[in-house]
Amino acid sequence: MNFCFSSEEEAFREEVIDFLRPYRNLEGFIQQGEKWSEVKALFGAMAERGWLALAWPESEGGLGKGIAHEYILWDEFGYERAARNPLAAGIVAKTLIRHGSPEQKERWLPPIRTGELHFSLAYSEPEAGSDLGSVRTRATREGDDYVIRGEKCWQSYAQDMDCFWLLARTGEPDSRSRGLSLLIVDKDSEGLQVESLPTLDGDQLNAVVFDDVRVPANRRVGPENQAWSIMGEALADERHIQFPAGRLRRDLEDICTWAEAQGFTREASVRVRLGALATDIREAEMHSLSVLDAMNQGRDASVAAAANKIAHTLACQAIARAAMDFGGERALVEGDRPELLWRLSLWETIGGGTTEVMRSIVARQGLGLGGTR
């Protein structure tokens, strides 16, 4: 594995660092719901540099850069906690580039590239959870429209987005992954309702109800009942930027600064604990780079990505837990960094794929354990 970036890539990193200086206190990475107007303005500033379309093909209006540039971009954004990578410019745009019709590309790609249009994924459901093969929300074809009935839940930032990237069942009820389709649905569609689901970190997820929502059939992306493979391709496109190690480095730096200010670092055991966490973060970063290397080499990165997610989750939670262990009640002061990182860490096990599922992928696909049922 090559752990080094080229001189051109490192020069790009310096450009990103310089760009982010005015946004150092934004914290849109961890508080996007609260800071959405500022985060959206940041995306607009990125768009002026072409960075929302950094790795899109030049033929589609992008800069045509490699995935290492994307990795560097979002790693530095994670370190500054400026913002998470927008779904519109990533999963949505890259799927449209690969599978969209010429009319769909013309309609959706330009406003995504300029930061004017944003999407929320509408995949998970109350009874299906992360088992997307069990999705029940139906899209029934009626003439030139699909009529959508069902409910989605746990949608991130849906309250501020413009459209939903909807996974719906168009096949028979028992068709599992063979009967799913992708549709673009405007948030202001008649019969669509977004309901807040408050979270412990002070932000919110959302439930979305579709009550006979009509969507033109020309908003289906890709062939009917073929969404499963399309979604897999989109996920593969984004694996190298899903869990930036920069975020972990910043978390630990903040805890170290806080611990020193509280006088905790005078204790040898605290210094040893912080040193061990630095090792954990380095390990997580190596996992991130292994994903990038696999993708650069054209190899399947699914196992490496699962291992990376596990390492990222464990490190994130270990940092927050350490502050609680040696800080006691002083780590529970509302508004201080340790208390916020603790609340944020509680749902890391679930976000981006549950740890249990990721471990199953590593065990079965990477280690050949478990056999078949």
C-alpha positions as CSV (number, residue, x, y, z in Angstrom):
1,M,0.0,0.0,0.0
2,N,1.2,3.5,-0.9
3,F,0.7,5.8,2.1
4,C,2.1,8.9,0.3
5,F,0.3,11.5,-1.7
6,S,1.8,13.2,-4.7
7,S,3.2,16.7,-4.6
8,E,0.2,17.9,-6.6
9,E,-2.2,16.3,-4.1
10,E,-0.3,17.8,-1.1
11,A,-0.5,21.2,-2.8
12,F,-4.2,20.7,-3.1
13,R,-4.4,19.9,0.7
14,E,-2.7,23.3,1.4
15,E,-5.3,25.0,-0.8
16,V,-8.1,23.3,1.1
17,I,-6.6,24.3,4.5
18,D,-6.3,27.9,3.4
19,F,-9.8,27.9,2.1
20,L,-11.2,26.6,5.4
21,R,-9.6,29.3,7.6
22,P,-12.8,31.5,7.7
23,Y,-14.9,28.4,8.6
24,R,-12.9,27.1,11.6
25,N,-15.8,27.9,14.0
26,L,-18.6,26.7,11.8
27,E,-18.9,23.1,13.2
28,G,-21.3,22.1,10.4
29,F,-19.8,18.6,10.5
30,I,-21.5,18.0,13.9
31,Q,-24.3,20.6,14.0
32,Q,-25.5,20.8,10.4
33,G,-29.1,21.0,11.3
34,E,-28.5,24.1,13.5
35,K,-26.0,25.7,11.1
36,W,-27.6,24.8,7.8
37,S,-27.8,28.3,6.3
38,E,-24.0,28.8,7.0
39,V,-23.2,25.3,5.7
40,K,-25.2,25.9,2.5
41,A,-23.2,29.1,2.0
42,L,-20.0,27.1,2.5
43,F,-21.1,24.7,-0.2
44,G,-21.8,27.7,-2.5
45,A,-18.2,28.9,-1.9
46,M,-17.0,25.4,-2.7
47,A,-19.0,25.4,-5.9
48,E,-17.3,28.5,-7.1
49,R,-14.0,26.5,-7.1
50,G,-15.7,23.5,-8.7
51,W,-15.1,21.4,-5.6
52,L,-18.7,20.0,-5.4
53,A,-17.9,18.4,-8.7
54,L,-14.3,17.7,-7.9
55,A,-14.2,14.1,-9.2
56,W,-17.0,14.3,-11.7
57,P,-15.9,13.7,-15.3
58,E,-15.1,16.9,-17.2
59,S,-17.7,15.9,-19.8
60,E,-20.3,16.3,-17.1
61,G,-19.1,19.7,-15.9
62,G,-16.6,18.3,-13.2
63,L,-12.9,18.9,-12.6
64,G,-12.0,15.3,-13.4
65,K,-9.7,14.9,-10.4
66,G,-8.9,11.6,-8.8
67,I,-10.4,10.1,-5.7
68,A,-7.3,11.0,-3.7
69,H,-8.3,14.7,-4.1
70,E,-11.8,13.9,-2.7
71,Y,-10.2,12.0,0.2
72,I,-8.0,15.0,1.1
73,L,-10.8,17.5,0.7
74,W,-13.2,15.8,3.1
75,D,-10.5,14.7,5.5
76,E,-9.6,18.4,6.0
77,F,-13.2,19.3,6.2
78,G,-13.6,16.7,8.9
79,Y,-10.6,18.1,10.8
80,E,-12.0,21.6,10.8
81,R,-15.5,20.2,11.4
82,A,-16.8,22.5,8.7
83,A,-19.3,20.2,6.9
84,R,-19.9,16.6,5.8
85,N,-19.8,15.7,2.2
86,P,-23.3,16.6,0.6
87,L,-25.2,13.6,-0.7
88,A,-26.4,15.5,-3.7
89,A,-22.8,16.1,-5.1
90,G,-21.8,12.5,-4.2
91,I,-24.2,9.6,-4.3
92,V,-26.9,11.4,-6.2
93,A,-24.8,13.1,-8.9
94,K,-22.5,10.1,-9.5
95,T,-25.5,7.8,-9.9
96,L,-27.1,10.3,-12.4
97,I,-23.8,10.5,-14.3
98,R,-23.7,6.7,-14.6
99,H,-27.4,5.9,-15.0
100,G,-29.4,9.0,-15.6
101,S,-31.0,9.9,-18.9
102,P,-29.6,12.9,-20.8
103,E,-32.7,14.9,-19.7
104,Q,-32.2,14.0,-16.1
105,K,-28.5,15.0,-16.2
106,E,-29.5,18.3,-17.8
107,R,-32.1,18.9,-15.2
108,W,-30.3,17.9,-12.0
109,L,-26.6,18.1,-12.4
110,P,-26.2,21.9,-12.9
111,P,-28.0,23.0,-9.7
112,I,-26.1,20.2,-7.7
113,R,-22.8,21.4,-9.1
114,T,-23.5,25.0,-8.1
115,G,-24.7,24.1,-4.6
116,E,-28.3,25.2,-5.1
117,L,-29.9,21.8,-4.8
118,H,-29.6,19.3,-1.9
119,F,-30.9,15.8,-1.3
120,S,-31.7,13.5,1.6
121,L,-31.6,9.8,1.3
122,A,-35.0,8.1,1.8
123,Y,-33.9,4.5,2.3
124,S,-34.6,3.2,5.9
125,E,-38.0,2.4,7.2
126,P,-39.5,1.7,10.6
127,E,-39.9,-2.0,10.1
128,A,-37.1,-2.7,7.7
129,G,-34.4,-0.8,9.5
130,S,-31.1,-1.2,7.6
131,D,-32.4,-4.3,5.8
132,L,-33.2,-2.4,2.6
133,G,-34.3,-5.6,0.9
134,S,-37.4,-5.4,3.2
135,V,-38.5,-2.0,2.1
136,R,-42.3,-1.7,1.9
137,T,-42.9,1.8,0.7
138,R,-44.6,1.3,-2.7
139,A,-44.4,3.2,-5.9
140,T,-47.3,2.0,-8.1
141,R,-47.3,3.0,-11.8
142,E,-50.4,4.9,-12.9
143,G,-50.1,6.2,-16.4
144,D,-47.2,8.7,-16.6
145,D,-46.8,8.8,-12.8
146,Y,-45.8,6.7,-9.8
147,V,-48.1,7.0,-6.8
148,I,-46.1,6.5,-3.6
149,R,-47.4,5.2,-0.3
150,G,-45.4,4.4,2.8
151,E,-43.1,5.8,5.5
152,K,-39.4,6.4,5.8
153,C,-37.5,7.2,9.0
154,W,-34.1,8.4,10.4
155,Q,-33.5,10.7,7.4
156,S,-30.6,13.0,8.1
157,Y,-31.2,16.7,7.5
158,A,-34.4,16.1,5.6
159,Q,-35.9,19.2,7.2
160,D,-33.6,21.4,5.1
161,M,-33.2,19.5,1.9
162,D,-34.9,20.1,-1.4
163,C,-35.5,16.6,-2.7
164,F,-35.5,13.0,-1.6
165,W,-33.5,10.2,-3.2
166,L,-36.2,7.6,-2.7
167,L,-35.9,3.8,-2.6
168,A,-39.3,2.3,-3.2
169,R,-40.8,-1.1,-4.1
170,T,-42.1,-1.4,-7.6
171,G,-42.0,-5.2,-7.8
172,E,-44.1,-7.8,-6.0
173,P,-44.3,-7.6,-2.2
174,D,-41.9,-10.6,-1.8
175,S,-39.4,-9.5,-4.5
176,R,-36.8,-8.3,-1.9
177,S,-33.8,-6.6,-3.7
178,R,-35.1,-7.6,-7.1
179,G,-38.1,-5.3,-7.0
180,L,-36.7,-1.9,-6.0
181,S,-36.5,1.4,-7.9
182,L,-35.0,4.9,-7.3
183,L,-37.1,8.0,-7.7
184,I,-36.4,11.7,-7.2
185,V,-39.2,13.3,-5.1
186,D,-39.5,17.0,-4.3
187,K,-39.9,17.7,-0.6
188,D,-42.8,20.1,-1.2
189,S,-44.8,17.4,-3.1
190,E,-48.5,17.2,-2.2
191,G,-49.1,14.4,0.3
192,L,-45.5,14.4,1.7
193,Q,-44.9,15.2,5.3
194,V,-41.6,15.5,7.3
195,E,-41.7,14.9,11.0
196,S,-38.8,15.6,13.4
197,L,-37.1,12.9,15.4
198,P,-34.9,14.7,18.0
199,T,-31.6,13.2,18.8
200,L,-29.4,13.2,21.9
201,D,-26.7,15.4,20.2
202,G,-29.2,18.3,20.0
203,D,-29.8,17.8,16.2
204,Q,-32.6,15.7,14.6
205,L,-33.3,12.9,12.3
206,N,-36.7,12.8,10.5
207,A,-39.6,10.6,9.5
208,V,-41.1,11.1,6.1
209,V,-44.6,10.0,5.3
210,F,-45.7,9.5,1.6
211,D,-49.5,9.7,1.4
212,D,-50.4,9.1,-2.3
213,V,-47.5,11.3,-3.5
214,R,-47.5,11.5,-7.3
215,V,-44.1,11.5,-9.0
216,P,-43.6,11.7,-12.8
217,A,-42.3,8.4,-14.1
218,N,-39.4,10.3,-15.8
219,R,-38.0,10.9,-12.4
220,R,-37.1,7.2,-12.0
221,V,-33.4,6.9,-12.2
222,G,-32.3,3.7,-14.0
223,P,-34.5,0.8,-15.0
224,E,-37.5,-0.2,-12.9
225,N,-36.6,-2.9,-10.3
226,Q,-32.9,-2.4,-10.8
227,A,-32.1,-0.1,-7.9
228,W,-30.2,-2.6,-5.8
229,S,-27.1,-2.8,-8.1
230,I,-27.2,0.9,-8.7
231,M,-27.2,1.7,-5.0
232,G,-24.2,-0.7,-4.6
233,E,-22.3,1.2,-7.2
234,A,-23.1,4.5,-5.5
235,L,-21.9,3.3,-2.1
236,A,-18.7,2.1,-3.6
237,D,-18.1,5.6,-5.1
238,E,-18.3,7.1,-1.6
239,R,-16.4,4.7,0.6
240,H,-13.2,6.6,0.7
241,I,-14.8,9.8,2.2
242,Q,-17.5,8.4,4.5
243,F,-15.4,8.4,7.7
244,P,-12.6,11.0,7.6
245,A,-9.8,10.4,10.1
246,G,-9.4,14.2,10.3
247,R,-12.5,14.3,12.5
248,L,-10.9,11.8,15.0
249,R,-7.6,13.8,15.1
250,R,-9.6,16.9,16.0
251,D,-11.7,15.2,18.6
252,L,-8.6,14.0,20.4
253,E,-6.9,17.3,20.2
254,D,-9.9,18.9,21.8
255,I,-9.9,16.4,24.6
256,C,-6.2,16.8,25.2
257,T,-6.6,20.6,25.4
258,W,-9.5,20.3,27.8
259,A,-7.7,17.7,29.9
260,E,-4.6,19.9,30.2
261,A,-6.7,23.0,31.1
262,Q,-8.4,20.9,33.9
263,G,-5.0,19.7,35.2
264,F,-5.7,16.1,34.4
265,T,-2.5,15.6,32.3
266,R,-0.4,15.9,35.4
267,E,-1.4,12.3,36.1
268,A,0.7,9.7,34.3
269,S,-2.3,7.4,33.7
270,V,-4.1,10.1,31.8
271,R,-1.1,10.7,29.6
272,V,-0.9,7.0,28.9
273,R,-4.6,6.9,28.0
274,L,-4.3,9.8,25.6
275,G,-1.2,8.2,24.0
276,A,-3.1,5.0,23.5
277,L,-6.0,7.0,21.8
278,A,-3.5,8.6,19.5
279,T,-2.4,5.1,18.4
280,D,-6.1,4.1,17.9
281,I,-6.6,7.1,15.6
282,R,-3.5,6.3,13.6
283,E,-4.9,2.8,13.1
284,A,-8.2,4.2,12.0
285,E,-6.4,6.4,9.5
286,M,-4.5,3.5,8.1
287,H,-7.8,1.7,7.5
288,S,-9.1,4.8,5.7
289,L,-6.0,4.8,3.5
290,S,-6.4,1.1,2.8
291,V,-9.9,1.9,1.4
292,L,-8.4,4.6,-0.8
293,D,-5.6,2.4,-2.0
294,A,-8.0,-0.5,-2.9
295,M,-10.2,1.9,-4.9
296,N,-7.2,3.4,-6.6
297,Q,-6.1,-0.1,-7.6
298,G,-9.6,-1.0,-8.8
299,R,-10.0,-3.7,-6.1
300,D,-13.2,-4.4,-4.2
301,A,-13.1,-2.2,-1.2
302,S,-16.1,-3.5,0.7
303,V,-14.2,-5.4,3.4
304,A,-11.7,-2.6,3.9
305,A,-14.6,-0.1,4.1
306,A,-16.3,-2.2,6.7
307,A,-13.1,-2.5,8.8
308,N,-12.6,1.2,8.5
309,K,-16.1,2.0,9.7
310,I,-15.5,-0.3,12.8
311,A,-12.1,1.3,13.6
312,H,-13.6,4.8,13.2
313,T,-16.6,4.0,15.5
314,L,-14.4,2.5,18.2
315,A,-11.9,5.3,18.2
316,C,-14.6,8.0,18.2
317,Q,-16.4,6.4,21.2
318,A,-13.1,5.6,23.0
319,I,-12.1,9.3,22.9
320,A,-15.5,10.4,24.4
321,R,-15.4,7.6,27.0
322,A,-11.8,8.5,28.1
323,A,-12.9,12.1,28.9
324,M,-15.7,10.7,31.0
325,D,-13.4,8.2,32.8
326,F,-10.8,10.7,33.9
327,G,-12.9,13.8,34.0
328,G,-15.9,12.6,36.0
329,E,-18.6,15.2,36.6
330,R,-16.4,17.9,35.0
331,A,-16.8,16.1,31.6
332,L,-20.6,16.5,31.9
333,V,-20.8,20.3,31.8
334,E,-23.3,21.0,29.1
335,G,-21.8,23.0,26.2
336,D,-18.2,21.8,26.9
337,R,-16.5,19.7,24.3
338,P,-16.3,16.4,26.2
339,E,-20.1,16.4,26.9
340,L,-20.9,17.1,23.3
341,L,-18.5,14.5,22.0
342,W,-20.1,12.0,24.4
343,R,-23.6,12.6,23.1
344,L,-22.4,12.5,19.5
345,S,-20.6,9.2,20.0
346,L,-23.8,7.4,21.1
347,W,-25.1,6.9,17.6
348,E,-21.8,6.3,15.9
349,T,-22.5,2.5,16.2
350,I,-25.5,3.0,13.8
351,G,-24.6,5.8,11.4
352,G,-23.2,4.6,8.1
353,G,-24.0,1.0,8.8
354,T,-24.3,-0.8,12.2
355,T,-21.1,-2.1,13.7
356,E,-22.7,-5.6,13.9
357,V,-23.3,-5.6,10.2
358,M,-19.8,-4.3,9.4
359,R,-18.2,-7.1,11.6
360,S,-20.3,-9.6,9.7
361,I,-19.0,-8.4,6.4
362,V,-15.4,-8.6,7.6
363,A,-16.0,-12.1,9.1
364,R,-17.8,-13.6,6.1
365,Q,-16.2,-11.8,3.1
366,G,-12.8,-11.0,4.5
367,L,-12.0,-14.0,6.8
368,G,-14.3,-16.6,5.2
369,L,-16.0,-17.3,8.5
370,G,-19.6,-18.3,9.2
371,G,-20.3,-20.3,6.1
372,T,-23.6,-20.0,4.4
373,R,-27.2,-20.6,5.6
